[in-house]
Amino acid sequence: MKTKNNNIVLIGFMGVGKGTTARALSKSLKTVNLDCDDLIESSQNMKIKEIFEQHGEKYFRNLEKNLAKFLTTNVKNTIISTGGGFVNVKGLNKIGTVIYLKASFEAIIERLKNSANSEKKMAKRPLLSNLTKAKELHKTREKIYEKKADIIIEVEQKTPKQIVKEIIKNLQKR
Ligand code: S3P
């Protein structure tokens, strides 16, 4: 099944690899990828961390809401990687086929810690500053991701290449 806009929307927890997957997928499908956080940062001319610090989370969520409307109306044939909380916008499924990249909290933290620039990657995410709270958020969000997803891909221990292959296989089944 294709959505009207023929977009693919990648959802999942912070650090699970939505951006990496979007880049690999767009290369493989010979299309373009957009990242929601990048679009918000450039439109505000501020980093996500600064937006949280100076305006608060509610303000950021409002920016996500407005971006969702923009994507629904204006974007087609694109791979869209979202921020971890973008799943809560209204009408997510109207934007495109929603794919949840699923991994345990422990595997996500391990992935971040082992990646290049790991400190920077942790520091740029305000909601990862307290790992106890972040773990609770992962637990709450998991249910929401599963509910909103058209396709669920388990990504733990998999390379971007394997993940892309699995996504394409699942899309072809629909
Ligand atoms: C958030 C995830 C972040 C970013 C912001 C809030 C969240 O994006 O949008 O820090 O609420 O889970 P990533 O999922 O790309 O880290």
Backbone and ligand atoms as CSV (ligand in chain L), in Angstrom:
chain,resi,resn,atom,element,x,y,z
A,1,MET,N,N,0.837,-1.211,0.000
A,1,MET,CA,C,0.000,0.000,0.000
A,1,MET,C,C,0.868,1.256,0.000
A,2,LYS,N,N,0.555,2.144,-0.888
A,2,LYS,CA,C,1.298,3.398,-0.914
A,2,LYS,C,C,0.399,4.498,-0.369
A,3,THR,N,N,0.984,5.414,0.388
A,3,THR,CA,C,0.194,6.553,0.834
A,3,THR,C,C,0.113,7.522,-0.336
A,4,LYS,N,N,-0.784,8.466,-0.215
A,4,LYS,CA,C,-0.989,9.453,-1.276
A,4,LYS,C,C,0.315,10.177,-1.625
A,5,ASN,N,N,1.093,10.472,-0.583
A,5,ASN,CA,C,2.322,11.247,-0.800
A,5,ASN,C,C,3.531,10.394,-1.142
A,6,ASN,N,N,3.396,9.078,-0.939
A,6,ASN,CA,C,4.497,8.155,-1.218
A,6,ASN,C,C,5.776,8.488,-0.442
A,7,ASN,N,N,5.624,8.996,0.772
A,7,ASN,CA,C,6.785,9.241,1.629
A,7,ASN,C,C,6.993,8.056,2.570
A,8,ILE,N,N,8.219,7.935,3.071
A,8,ILE,CA,C,8.500,6.968,4.129
A,8,ILE,C,C,8.912,7.770,5.360
A,9,VAL,N,N,8.245,7.504,6.480
A,9,VAL,CA,C,8.509,8.259,7.704
A,9,VAL,C,C,9.150,7.320,8.734
A,10,LEU,N,N,10.388,7.613,9.093
A,10,LEU,CA,C,11.084,6.758,10.061
A,10,LEU,C,C,10.884,7.302,11.470
A,11,ILE,N,N,10.355,6.458,12.343
A,11,ILE,CA,C,10.162,6.858,13.738
A,11,ILE,C,C,10.969,5.930,14.648
A,12,GLY,N,N,11.177,6.371,15.888
A,12,GLY,CA,C,11.909,5.546,16.842
A,12,GLY,C,C,12.622,6.428,17.845
A,13,PHE,N,N,13.193,5.783,18.846
A,13,PHE,CA,C,13.803,6.515,19.957
A,13,PHE,C,C,15.088,7.222,19.530
A,14,MET,N,N,15.446,8.264,20.299
A,14,MET,CA,C,16.703,9.001,20.070
A,14,MET,C,C,17.869,8.036,19.934
A,15,GLY,N,N,18.682,8.249,18.920
A,15,GLY,CA,C,19.916,7.477,18.791
A,15,GLY,C,C,19.760,6.090,18.198
A,16,VAL,N,N,18.547,5.747,17.751
A,16,VAL,CA,C,18.355,4.388,17.219
A,16,VAL,C,C,18.919,4.233,15.798
A,17,GLY,N,N,19.161,5.389,15.148
A,17,GLY,CA,C,19.735,5.327,13.795
A,17,GLY,C,C,18.767,5.720,12.685
A,18,LYS,N,N,17.828,6.601,13.016
A,18,LYS,CA,C,16.853,7.028,11.985
A,18,LYS,C,C,17.540,7.799,10.860
A,19,GLY,N,N,18.462,8.692,11.233
A,19,GLY,CA,C,19.174,9.493,10.226
A,19,GLY,C,C,20.047,8.623,9.334
A,20,THR,N,N,20.797,7.730,9.954
A,20,THR,CA,C,21.677,6.821,9.206
A,20,THR,C,C,20.842,5.969,8.248
A,21,THR,N,N,19.732,5.448,8.763
A,21,THR,CA,C,18.875,4.600,7.932
A,21,THR,C,C,18.263,5.407,6.788
A,22,ALA,N,N,17.841,6.626,7.089
A,22,ALA,CA,C,17.226,7.474,6.048
A,22,ALA,C,C,18.221,7.733,4.913
A,23,ARG,N,N,19.460,8.000,5.289
A,23,ARG,CA,C,20.480,8.267,4.253
A,23,ARG,C,C,20.725,7.025,3.407
A,24,ALA,N,N,20.840,5.875,4.059
A,24,ALA,CA,C,21.093,4.629,3.322
A,24,ALA,C,C,19.895,4.263,2.445
A,25,LEU,N,N,18.706,4.489,2.978
A,25,LEU,CA,C,17.488,4.149,2.246
A,25,LEU,C,C,17.287,5.062,1.032
A,26,SER,N,N,17.562,6.335,1.216
A,26,SER,CA,C,17.356,7.254,0.088
A,26,SER,C,C,18.373,6.978,-1.019
A,27,LYS,N,N,19.564,6.542,-0.631
A,27,LYS,CA,C,20.581,6.189,-1.620
A,27,LYS,C,C,20.103,4.952,-2.402
A,28,SER,N,N,19.625,3.994,-1.661
A,28,SER,CA,C,19.191,2.748,-2.280
A,28,SER,C,C,17.959,2.951,-3.169
A,29,LEU,N,N,17.036,3.782,-2.741
A,29,LEU,CA,C,15.803,4.010,-3.514
A,29,LEU,C,C,15.952,5.174,-4.496
A,30,LYS,N,N,17.139,5.732,-4.536
A,30,LYS,CA,C,17.450,6.864,-5.430
A,30,LYS,C,C,16.443,8.002,-5.269
A,31,THR,N,N,16.264,8.383,-4.020
A,31,THR,CA,C,15.395,9.522,-3.745
A,31,THR,C,C,16.095,10.427,-2.730
A,32,VAL,N,N,15.331,11.341,-2.153
A,32,VAL,CA,C,15.929,12.342,-1.265
A,32,VAL,C,C,15.464,12.082,0.165
A,33,ASN,N,N,16.311,12.425,1.147
A,33,ASN,CA,C,15.851,12.319,2.533
A,33,ASN,C,C,15.866,13.689,3.230
A,34,LEU,N,N,14.894,13.844,4.099
A,34,LEU,CA,C,14.792,15.082,4.899
A,34,LEU,C,C,14.800,14.694,6.365
A,35,ASP,N,N,15.424,15.503,7.190
A,35,ASP,CA,C,15.432,15.235,8.623
A,35,ASP,C,C,14.658,16.334,9.352
A,36,CYS,N,N,13.669,15.939,10.132
A,36,CYS,CA,C,12.798,16.917,10.807
A,36,CYS,C,C,13.582,17.868,11.709
A,37,ASP,N,N,14.520,17.318,12.503
A,37,ASP,CA,C,15.290,18.182,13.408
A,37,ASP,C,C,16.140,19.181,12.616
A,38,ASP,N,N,16.719,18.721,11.504
A,38,ASP,CA,C,17.514,19.640,10.663
A,38,ASP,C,C,16.644,20.776,10.126
A,39,LEU,N,N,15.432,20.415,9.703
A,39,LEU,CA,C,14.525,21.444,9.141
A,39,LEU,C,C,14.147,22.461,10.222
A,40,ILE,N,N,13.893,21.962,11.433
A,40,ILE,CA,C,13.537,22.861,12.541
A,40,ILE,C,C,14.726,23.739,12.901
A,41,GLU,N,N,15.896,23.139,12.979
A,41,GLU,CA,C,17.092,23.925,13.324
A,41,GLU,C,C,17.350,25.027,12.297
A,42,SER,N,N,17.230,24.675,11.020
A,42,SER,CA,C,17.541,25.710,10.021
A,42,SER,C,C,16.457,26.776,9.974
A,43,SER,N,N,15.201,26.392,10.186
A,43,SER,CA,C,14.156,27.425,10.133
A,43,SER,C,C,14.229,28.359,11.343
A,44,GLN,N,N,14.719,27.840,12.467
A,44,GLN,CA,C,14.842,28.671,13.678
A,44,GLN,C,C,16.221,29.311,13.789
A,45,ASN,N,N,17.144,28.836,12.950
A,45,ASN,CA,C,18.553,29.237,13.047
A,45,ASN,C,C,19.094,29.012,14.462
A,46,MET,N,N,18.714,27.883,15.030
A,46,MET,CA,C,19.143,27.517,16.391
A,46,MET,C,C,19.290,26.001,16.458
A,47,LYS,N,N,20.159,25.536,17.342
A,47,LYS,CA,C,20.281,24.100,17.583
A,47,LYS,C,C,19.102,23.644,18.454
A,48,ILE,N,N,18.743,22.357,18.340
A,48,ILE,CA,C,17.632,21.816,19.136
A,48,ILE,C,C,17.860,22.098,20.633
A,49,LYS,N,N,19.090,21.887,21.062
A,49,LYS,CA,C,19.425,22.096,22.475
A,49,LYS,C,C,19.120,23.542,22.893
A,50,GLU,N,N,19.474,24.489,22.024
A,50,GLU,CA,C,19.223,25.912,22.324
A,50,GLU,C,C,17.718,26.205,22.345
A,51,ILE,N,N,16.989,25.568,21.437
A,51,ILE,CA,C,15.531,25.789,21.406
A,51,ILE,C,C,14.923,25.325,22.739
A,52,PHE,N,N,15.335,24.127,23.198
A,52,PHE,CA,C,14.853,23.610,24.485
A,52,PHE,C,C,15.227,24.567,25.616
A,53,GLU,N,N,16.488,25.021,25.611
A,53,GLU,CA,C,16.975,25.863,26.712
A,53,GLU,C,C,16.294,27.234,26.714
A,54,GLN,N,N,16.160,27.814,25.529
A,54,GLN,CA,C,15.658,29.202,25.489
A,54,GLN,C,C,14.133,29.310,25.434
A,55,HIS,N,N,13.485,28.315,24.809
A,55,HIS,CA,C,12.025,28.411,24.649
A,55,HIS,C,C,11.236,27.305,25.342
A,56,GLY,N,N,11.928,26.212,25.704
A,56,GLY,CA,C,11.240,25.112,26.387
A,56,GLY,C,C,10.735,24.050,25.414
A,57,GLU,N,N,10.405,22.894,25.989
A,57,GLU,CA,C,9.998,21.748,25.164
A,57,GLU,C,C,8.671,21.994,24.447
A,58,LYS,N,N,7.752,22.684,25.121
A,58,LYS,CA,C,6.421,22.899,24.536
A,58,LYS,C,C,6.526,23.668,23.209
A,59,TYR,N,N,7.386,24.647,23.210
A,59,TYR,CA,C,7.623,25.464,22.015
A,59,TYR,C,C,8.160,24.578,20.884
A,60,PHE,N,N,9.113,23.690,21.250
A,60,PHE,CA,C,9.692,22.775,20.254
A,60,PHE,C,C,8.616,21.844,19.685
A,61,ARG,N,N,7.743,21.336,20.562
A,61,ARG,CA,C,6.676,20.424,20.104
A,61,ARG,C,C,5.732,21.138,19.134
A,62,ASN,N,N,5.550,22.411,19.348
A,62,ASN,CA,C,4.712,23.198,18.458
A,62,ASN,C,C,5.358,23.341,17.072
A,63,LEU,N,N,6.677,23.482,17.091
A,63,LEU,CA,C,7.406,23.550,15.816
A,63,LEU,C,C,7.256,22.228,15.067
A,64,GLU,N,N,7.297,21.121,15.814
A,64,GLU,CA,C,7.121,19.795,15.186
A,64,GLU,C,C,5.717,19.680,14.573
A,65,LYS,N,N,4.743,20.202,15.298
A,65,LYS,CA,C,3.357,20.154,14.835
A,65,LYS,C,C,3.203,20.922,13.513
A,66,ASN,N,N,3.791,22.097,13.462
A,66,ASN,CA,C,3.722,22.912,12.246
A,66,ASN,C,C,4.465,22.246,11.091
A,67,LEU,N,N,5.590,21.620,11.419
A,67,LEU,CA,C,6.364,20.932,10.390
A,67,LEU,C,C,5.559,19.754,9.812
A,68,ALA,N,N,4.835,19.058,10.689
A,68,ALA,CA,C,4.020,17.919,10.234
A,68,ALA,C,C,2.999,18.380,9.198
A,69,LYS,N,N,2.386,19.530,9.445
A,69,LYS,CA,C,1.390,20.067,8.497
A,69,LYS,C,C,2.074,20.381,7.173
A,70,PHE,N,N,3.258,20.989,7.259
A,70,PHE,CA,C,4.002,21.351,6.054
A,70,PHE,C,C,4.331,20.091,5.242
A,71,LEU,N,N,4.812,19.054,5.930
A,71,LEU,CA,C,5.224,17.825,5.234
A,71,LEU,C,C,4.020,17.173,4.547
A,72,THR,N,N,2.891,17.146,5.242
A,72,THR,CA,C,1.688,16.522,4.685
A,72,THR,C,C,1.278,17.227,3.398
A,73,THR,N,N,1.352,18.516,3.397
A,73,THR,CA,C,0.873,19.292,2.253
A,73,THR,C,C,1.885,19.362,1.112
A,74,ASN,N,N,3.162,19.413,1.467
A,74,ASN,CA,C,4.143,19.793,0.446
A,74,ASN,C,C,5.160,18.745,0.018
A,75,VAL,N,N,5.297,17.655,0.765
A,75,VAL,CA,C,6.420,16.753,0.469
A,75,VAL,C,C,5.935,15.407,-0.090
A,76,LYS,N,N,6.587,14.973,-1.172
A,76,LYS,CA,C,6.239,13.694,-1.815
A,76,LYS,C,C,7.513,12.907,-2.132
A,77,ASN,N,N,7.381,11.582,-2.222
A,77,ASN,CA,C,8.480,10.699,-2.680
A,77,ASN,C,C,9.788,10.893,-1.910
A,78,THR,N,N,9.677,11.100,-0.627
A,78,THR,CA,C,10.846,11.441,0.195
A,78,THR,C,C,10.947,10.518,1.414
A,79,ILE,N,N,12.193,10.281,1.839
A,79,ILE,CA,C,12.417,9.543,3.092
A,79,ILE,C,C,12.552,10.601,4.187
A,80,ILE,N,N,11.718,10.505,5.203
A,80,ILE,CA,C,11.719,11.520,6.260
A,80,ILE,C,C,12.173,10.881,7.582
A,81,SER,N,N,13.287,11.388,8.135
A,81,SER,CA,C,13.669,10.920,9.474
A,81,SER,C,C,13.151,11.933,10.485
A,82,THR,N,N,12.588,11.421,11.571
A,82,THR,CA,C,11.929,12.293,12.544
A,82,THR,C,C,12.717,12.336,13.847
A,83,GLY,N,N,12.435,13.327,14.678
A,83,GLY,CA,C,12.948,13.336,16.045
A,83,GLY,C,C,12.121,12.328,16.844
A,84,GLY,N,N,12.674,11.832,17.936
A,84,GLY,CA,C,12.006,10.776,18.702
A,84,GLY,C,C,10.599,11.104,19.184
A,85,GLY,N,N,10.282,12.396,19.354
A,85,GLY,CA,C,8.965,12.763,19.862
A,85,GLY,C,C,7.989,13.190,18.774
A,86,PHE,N,N,8.449,13.184,17.545
A,86,PHE,CA,C,7.611,13.604,16.416
A,86,PHE,C,C,6.397,12.674,16.243
A,87,VAL,N,N,6.548,11.462,16.782
A,87,VAL,CA,C,5.474,10.466,16.709
A,87,VAL,C,C,4.158,10.998,17.283
A,88,ASN,N,N,4.242,12.009,18.148
A,88,ASN,CA,C,3.034,12.529,18.799
A,88,ASN,C,C,2.288,13.593,17.992
A,89,VAL,N,N,2.772,13.943,16.810
A,89,VAL,CA,C,2.049,14.958,16.027
A,89,VAL,C,C,0.749,14.351,15.511
A,90,LYS,N,N,-0.228,15.212,15.286
A,90,LYS,CA,C,-1.505,14.738,14.741
A,90,LYS,C,C,-1.323,14.357,13.277
A,91,GLY,N,N,-1.961,13.296,12.837
A,91,GLY,CA,C,-1.958,12.939,11.417
A,91,GLY,C,C,-0.625,12.443,10.886
A,92,LEU,N,N,0.154,11.804,11.759
A,92,LEU,CA,C,1.464,11.285,11.332
A,92,LEU,C,C,1.327,10.378,10.096
A,93,ASN,N,N,0.317,9.513,10.129
A,93,ASN,CA,C,0.159,8.554,9.034
A,93,ASN,C,C,-0.264,9.179,7.709
A,94,LYS,N,N,-0.694,10.439,7.778
A,94,LYS,CA,C,-1.056,11.140,6.529
A,94,LYS,C,C,0.203,11.582,5.785
A,95,ILE,N,N,1.313,11.657,6.521
A,95,ILE,CA,C,2.560,12.110,5.880
A,95,ILE,C,C,3.114,11.011,4.976
A,96,GLY,N,N,3.034,9.770,5.420
A,96,GLY,CA,C,3.571,8.674,4.611
A,96,GLY,C,C,3.483,7.352,5.348
A,97,THR,N,N,4.137,6.331,4.795
A,97,THR,CA,C,4.186,5.022,5.445
A,97,THR,C,C,5.142,5.108,6.635
A,98,VAL,N,N,4.631,4.767,7.812
A,98,VAL,CA,C,5.402,4.963,9.045
A,98,VAL,C,C,6.163,3.680,9.414
A,99,ILE,N,N,7.470,3.811,9.528
A,99,ILE,CA,C,8.312,2.658,9.859
A,99,ILE,C,C,8.999,2.896,11.201
A,100,TYR,N,N,8.755,1.980,12.134
A,100,TYR,CA,C,9.356,2.092,13.470
A,100,TYR,C,C,10.651,1.286,13.522
A,101,LEU,N,N,11.747,1.980,13.820
A,101,LEU,CA,C,13.028,1.305,14.017
A,101,LEU,C,C,13.138,0.986,15.503
A,102,LYS,N,N,13.052,-0.296,15.817
A,102,LYS,CA,C,12.919,-0.725,17.208
A,102,LYS,C,C,14.218,-1.299,17.788
A,103,ALA,N,N,14.566,-0.839,18.980
A,103,ALA,CA,C,15.711,-1.409,19.711
A,103,ALA,C,C,15.507,-1.156,21.195
A,104,SER,N,N,16.145,-1.979,22.023
A,104,SER,CA,C,16.038,-1.796,23.473
A,104,SER,C,C,16.795,-0.530,23.880
A,105,PHE,N,N,16.468,0.006,25.042
A,105,PHE,CA,C,17.133,1.208,25.538
A,105,PHE,C,C,18.635,0.951,25.679
A,106,GLU,N,N,18.974,-0.217,26.212
A,106,GLU,CA,C,20.389,-0.557,26.453
A,106,GLU,C,C,21.164,-0.575,25.125
A,107,ALA,N,N,20.572,-1.170,24.101
A,107,ALA,CA,C,21.254,-1.260,22.792
A,107,ALA,C,C,21.447,0.130,22.189
A,108,ILE,N,N,20.472,1.006,22.405
A,108,ILE,CA,C,20.563,2.370,21.863
A,108,ILE,C,C,21.702,3.140,22.539
A,109,ILE,N,N,21.780,3.028,23.863
A,109,ILE,CA,C,22.836,3.739,24.593
A,109,ILE,C,C,24.211,3.185,24.208
A,110,GLU,N,N,24.276,1.882,24.046
A,110,GLU,CA,C,25.508,1.220,23.618
A,110,GLU,C,C,25.927,1.759,22.238
A,111,ARG,N,N,24.957,1.852,21.336
A,111,ARG,CA,C,25.233,2.340,19.970
A,111,ARG,C,C,25.783,3.766,20.016
A,112,LEU,N,N,25.141,4.595,20.846
A,112,LEU,CA,C,25.580,5.994,20.944
A,112,LEU,C,C,26.978,6.088,21.547
A,113,LYS,N,N,27.207,5.293,22.597
A,113,LYS,CA,C,28.501,5.358,23.287
A,113,LYS,C,C,29.645,4.868,22.404
A,114,ASN,N,N,29.333,3.919,21.516
A,114,ASN,CA,C,30.379,3.369,20.653
A,114,ASN,C,C,30.558,4.137,19.357
A,115,SER,N,N,29.720,5.153,19.129
A,115,SER,CA,C,29.810,5.857,17.848
A,115,SER,C,C,30.868,6.965,17.889
A,116,ALA,N,N,31.250,7.412,16.704
A,116,ALA,CA,C,32.189,8.537,16.631
A,116,ALA,C,C,31.503,9.771,17.206
A,117,ASN,N,N,32.231,10.639,17.864
A,117,ASN,CA,C,31.658,11.836,18.502
A,117,ASN,C,C,30.556,11.507,19.509
A,118,SER,N,N,30.736,10.421,20.246
A,118,SER,CA,C,29.654,9.978,21.130
A,118,SER,C,C,29.235,11.044,22.150
A,119,GLU,N,N,30.219,11.760,22.693
A,119,GLU,CA,C,29.874,12.775,23.705
A,119,GLU,C,C,28.993,13.861,23.112
A,120,LYS,N,N,29.345,14.257,21.899
A,120,LYS,CA,C,28.576,15.298,21.208
A,120,LYS,C,C,27.148,14.807,20.922
A,121,LYS,N,N,27.060,13.542,20.533
A,121,LYS,CA,C,25.753,12.977,20.205
A,121,LYS,C,C,24.851,12.877,21.430
A,122,MET,N,N,25.450,12.609,22.587
A,122,MET,CA,C,24.659,12.557,23.819
A,122,MET,C,C,24.274,13.990,24.223
A,123,ALA,N,N,25.262,14.896,24.157
A,123,ALA,CA,C,25.059,16.259,24.659
A,123,ALA,C,C,24.038,17.055,23.852
A,124,LYS,N,N,23.922,16.750,22.555
A,124,LYS,CA,C,22.994,17.543,21.738
A,124,LYS,C,C,21.527,17.155,21.985
A,125,ARG,N,N,21.332,16.061,22.746
A,125,ARG,CA,C,19.959,15.588,22.991
A,125,ARG,C,C,19.553,15.886,24.441
A,126,PRO,N,N,18.801,16.957,24.663
A,126,PRO,CA,C,18.462,17.354,26.038
A,126,PRO,C,C,17.779,16.242,26.824
A,127,LEU,N,N,16.981,15.415,26.136
A,127,LEU,CA,C,16.233,14.387,26.871
A,127,LEU,C,C,17.081,13.155,27.196
A,128,LEU,N,N,18.369,13.205,26.847
A,128,LEU,CA,C,19.263,12.111,27.238
A,128,LEU,C,C,20.162,12.521,28.407
A,129,SER,N,N,19.946,13.738,28.927
A,129,SER,CA,C,20.841,14.226,29.987
A,129,SER,C,C,20.637,13.440,31.286
A,130,ASN,N,N,19.447,12.888,31.476
A,130,ASN,CA,C,19.191,12.049,32.642
A,130,ASN,C,C,18.784,10.657,32.141
A,131,LEU,N,N,19.692,9.698,32.297
A,131,LEU,CA,C,19.461,8.377,31.683
A,131,LEU,C,C,18.334,7.586,32.358
A,132,THR,N,N,18.103,7.851,33.644
A,132,THR,CA,C,16.992,7.158,34.322
A,132,THR,C,C,15.664,7.612,33.714
A,133,LYS,N,N,15.562,8.930,33.545
A,133,LYS,CA,C,14.332,9.481,32.944
A,133,LYS,C,C,14.208,9.032,31.487
A,134,ALA,N,N,15.344,8.994,30.785
A,134,ALA,CA,C,15.326,8.607,29.372
A,134,ALA,C,C,14.845,7.163,29.212
A,135,LYS,N,N,15.242,6.318,30.152
A,135,LYS,CA,C,14.811,4.911,30.103
A,135,LYS,C,C,13.291,4.800,30.287
A,136,GLU,N,N,12.779,5.622,31.190
A,136,GLU,CA,C,11.317,5.643,31.408
A,136,GLU,C,C,10.602,6.130,30.156
A,137,LEU,N,N,11.202,7.154,29.527
A,137,LEU,CA,C,10.617,7.708,28.293
A,137,LEU,C,C,10.601,6.642,27.192
A,138,HIS,N,N,11.666,5.860,27.116
A,138,HIS,CA,C,11.747,4.793,26.118
A,138,HIS,C,C,10.596,3.799,26.325
A,139,LYS,N,N,10.341,3.476,27.579
A,139,LYS,CA,C,9.283,2.514,27.920
A,139,LYS,C,C,7.907,3.055,27.483
A,140,THR,N,N,7.666,4.327,27.771
A,140,THR,CA,C,6.382,4.946,27.408
A,140,THR,C,C,6.249,5.061,25.895
A,141,ARG,N,N,7.317,5.518,25.281
A,141,ARG,CA,C,7.272,5.773,23.833
A,141,ARG,C,C,7.107,4.499,23.013
A,142,GLU,N,N,7.717,3.412,23.507
A,142,GLU,CA,C,7.684,2.147,22.762
A,142,GLU,C,C,6.265,1.784,22.333
A,143,LYS,N,N,5.340,1.960,23.269
A,143,LYS,CA,C,3.943,1.605,22.998
A,143,LYS,C,C,3.372,2.514,21.921
A,144,ILE,N,N,3.737,3.792,21.991
A,144,ILE,CA,C,3.228,4.760,21.009
A,144,ILE,C,C,3.802,4.451,19.617
A,145,TYR,N,N,5.110,4.178,19.574
A,145,TYR,CA,C,5.739,3.853,18.280
A,145,TYR,C,C,5.048,2.638,17.644
A,146,GLU,N,N,4.814,1.620,18.463
A,146,GLU,CA,C,4.221,0.391,17.920
A,146,GLU,C,C,2.819,0.646,17.410
A,147,LYS,N,N,2.098,1.487,18.127
A,147,LYS,CA,C,0.721,1.800,17.746
A,147,LYS,C,C,0.668,2.580,16.426
A,148,LYS,N,N,1.603,3.480,16.254
A,148,LYS,CA,C,1.578,4.355,15.067
A,148,LYS,C,C,2.238,3.721,13.830
A,149,ALA,N,N,2.998,2.647,14.035
A,149,ALA,CA,C,3.791,2.104,12.926
A,149,ALA,C,C,2.965,1.272,11.948
A,150,ASP,N,N,3.263,1.454,10.662
A,150,ASP,CA,C,2.717,0.554,9.640
A,150,ASP,C,C,3.617,-0.674,9.533
A,151,ILE,N,N,4.902,-0.454,9.771
A,151,ILE,CA,C,5.900,-1.528,9.676
A,151,ILE,C,C,6.843,-1.388,10.878
A,152,ILE,N,N,7.186,-2.520,11.505
A,152,ILE,CA,C,8.153,-2.485,12.611
A,152,ILE,C,C,9.405,-3.258,12.194
A,153,ILE,N,N,10.556,-2.619,12.329
A,153,ILE,CA,C,11.823,-3.268,11.979
A,153,ILE,C,C,12.695,-3.340,13.238
A,154,GLU,N,N,13.067,-4.542,13.618
A,154,GLU,CA,C,13.998,-4.715,14.749
A,154,GLU,C,C,15.396,-4.398,14.227
A,155,VAL,N,N,16.060,-3.426,14.817
A,155,VAL,CA,C,17.336,-2.994,14.239
A,155,VAL,C,C,18.576,-3.393,15.046
A,156,GLU,N,N,18.347,-3.963,16.222
A,156,GLU,CA,C,19.496,-4.318,17.070
A,156,GLU,C,C,20.434,-5.277,16.352
A,157,GLN,N,N,21.731,-5.021,16.457
A,157,GLN,CA,C,22.765,-5.893,15.868
A,157,GLN,C,C,22.721,-5.940,14.345
A,158,LYS,N,N,22.028,-5.006,13.709
A,158,LYS,CA,C,21.953,-5.040,12.243
A,158,LYS,C,C,22.690,-3.855,11.635
A,159,THR,N,N,23.256,-4.059,10.462
A,159,THR,CA,C,23.952,-2.978,9.753
A,159,THR,C,C,22.907,-2.153,8.992
A,160,PRO,N,N,23.255,-0.907,8.610
A,160,PRO,CA,C,22.322,-0.114,7.808
A,160,PRO,C,C,21.882,-0.858,6.537
A,161,LYS,N,N,22.827,-1.592,5.949
A,161,LYS,CA,C,22.525,-2.338,4.716
A,161,LYS,C,C,21.429,-3.390,4.972
A,162,GLN,N,N,21.574,-4.112,6.082
A,162,GLN,CA,C,20.570,-5.139,6.422
A,162,GLN,C,C,19.216,-4.496,6.721
A,163,ILE,N,N,19.264,-3.361,7.395
A,163,ILE,CA,C,18.018,-2.680,7.764
A,163,ILE,C,C,17.292,-2.197,6.497
A,164,VAL,N,N,18.061,-1.621,5.579
A,164,VAL,CA,C,17.481,-1.133,4.320
A,164,VAL,C,C,16.837,-2.291,3.554
A,165,LYS,N,N,17.552,-3.403,3.500
A,165,LYS,CA,C,17.049,-4.583,2.779
A,165,LYS,C,C,15.708,-5.028,3.379
A,166,GLU,N,N,15.658,-5.045,4.692
A,166,GLU,CA,C,14.442,-5.475,5.378
A,166,GLU,C,C,13.286,-4.498,5.144
A,167,ILE,N,N,13.604,-3.212,5.158
A,167,ILE,CA,C,12.561,-2.205,4.926
A,167,ILE,C,C,11.985,-2.386,3.514
A,168,ILE,N,N,12.871,-2.536,2.538
A,168,ILE,CA,C,12.406,-2.663,1.148
A,168,ILE,C,C,11.549,-3.922,0.979
A,169,LYS,N,N,11.988,-5.002,1.610
A,169,LYS,CA,C,11.218,-6.260,1.545
A,169,LYS,C,C,9.812,-6.052,2.114
A,170,ASN,N,N,9.747,-5.356,3.242
A,170,ASN,CA,C,8.453,-5.100,3.879
A,170,ASN,C,C,7.569,-4.180,3.049
A,171,LEU,N,N,8.184,-3.199,2.398
A,171,LEU,CA,C,7.411,-2.263,1.580
A,171,LEU,C,C,6.822,-2.983,0.361
A,172,GLN,N,N,7.597,-3.912,-0.176
A,172,GLN,CA,C,7.127,-4.642,-1.361
A,172,GLN,C,C,5.943,-5.539,-1.048
A,173,LYS,N,N,5.863,-5.995,0.201
A,173,LYS,CA,C,4.762,-6.879,0.628
A,173,LYS,C,C,3.435,-6.138,0.713
A,174,ARG,N,N,3.495,-4.790,0.786
A,174,ARG,CA,C,2.297,-4.038,1.087
A,174,ARG,C,C,1.478,-3.675,-0.145
L,1,S3P,C1,C,13.613,14.138,20.932
L,1,S3P,C2,C,14.455,13.558,20.015
L,1,S3P,C3,C,15.488,14.302,19.279
L,1,S3P,C4,C,15.076,15.773,19.140
L,1,S3P,C5,C,14.747,16.352,20.476
L,1,S3P,C6,C,13.637,15.603,21.203
L,1,S3P,C7,C,12.614,13.299,21.640
L,1,S3P,O1,O,15.707,13.740,17.991
L,1,S3P,O2,O,13.979,15.897,18.274
L,1,S3P,O3,O,15.933,16.351,21.234
L,1,S3P,O4,O,11.653,13.842,22.193
L,1,S3P,O5,O,12.757,12.052,21.626
L,1,S3P,P1,P,16.483,12.336,17.741
L,1,S3P,O6,O,15.466,11.253,17.909
L,1,S3P,O7,O,16.991,12.444,16.366
L,1,S3P,O8,O,17.561,12.257,18.755
